[in-house]
Amino acid sequence: MVNKKVYIVILNWNGWKDTIECLESVFRSDYPNYTVVVCDNASGDHSLDHIKRWADGKEFAHVSSHSRIARNTYPYKPKPIPYVEYDRCTAEAGGNGEMDSPLVLIRTGGNLGFAGGNNVGIRYALARGDFAYIWFLNNDTVVEGDALTNLVGQMTAKKTAGIGGSTILYYHCPDKIQALGGATYNKSFGTSKHIGTFLEYKNENLNQQQVEETMDYVMGASMIVSRAFIDTVGLMSEAYFLYYEEIDWATRGKEWFTLAFSPQSIVYHKEGASIGSASDPKEQSSIADYYIIRNRIVFTRKYYPRKLVTVYIGIVLALLNRIRRRQWNRIPMIIKIMMDCLRKSQAIP
């Protein structure tokens, strides 16, 4: 396999402890040709200072008590790890003309959301012009050393693939699957379901072809995207701020590209560490709840407007569930989302 250049883009927002644990595992990758780009969305916790201290060997990553995860972060990688730091404008111009540094830190200048922050990293890579793939990783992940190698291998083998995903396991319960590659999408109600979620992880039982045929989009916790896909389809849509960016991207690109799944690419995910998202709706933060519900309407209006009636019915059912769970503060929020969206006569671009 030709060792094509990969940029690994990690978005950080007030999550430096998770990020340096992630970085500790990423820099153990056995793939020989990559650059790590951390895009910081104007964190208020001095995240970049902590990350620089880690790279200098003056601060240390958390180590999981689970041996399967800890082996990916300890013993610590030798430090220092060279890095460069840019503001958004300089980064999107490709830097200051320096040679490649293993670690690139970018101050995006504001909380740009998931797509906005990652797009800064994409523009940096495009300006450099030297890559074949970008691997988007959530900062609350720990990766196996061969995770990237396996992803690139599957993308190379499947010539039509534009986006590829990993086997995502729960960080706090690594014998359980969070998602195999990604999720299926129900157009009628605007909801998603992770493939394989909560099943016991048994490597020998994974059916790669079945997952690829079932998957509607790749989960953003670990998502590799080809240069050809970005050149053809464009950047992530910034209409959503959080959630639905992955399915929007996959939907825009499905005319030209397919999706890939690499069973042997293993990623452990803490799930929603920065914003309080969770598989159990009762555990979701109000911020997560807001964008999940809002973006069901935004995405449906953009791609499947004839399904809006059933999507609204689904949201009414969600409202009744919040009442049943006595989440009284969520009720005005959901009503406001529905009323605001009903007033808009055209889709958000």
Buried (B, 14 or more C-beta within 10 A) or exposed (E): EEEBBBBBBBBBBBBBBBBBBBBBBBBBBEBEBBBBBBBBBBBEEEBBEBBBBBBEEEBBBBBBEBEBBBBBBBEEBEBEBEBBBBEBEBBBBBBEEEEBBEBBBBBBEEBBBBBBBBBBBBBBBBBBEBBBBBBBBBBBBBBBBBBBBBBBBBBBEBEEBBBBBBBBBBBEEBEBBBBBBBBEBBBBBBBBEBBBBEEEBEEEEBEBEEBBEBBBBBBBBBBBBBBBBBEBBEBBBBBBBBBBBBBBBBBBBBEEBBBBBBBBBBBBBBBBBBBBBEBEBEEBEEBBBBBBBBBBBBBBBBBBEEBBEBBBEBBEEBBEEBEEEEBEEBBEBBEEBBEEBEEEEEBBE
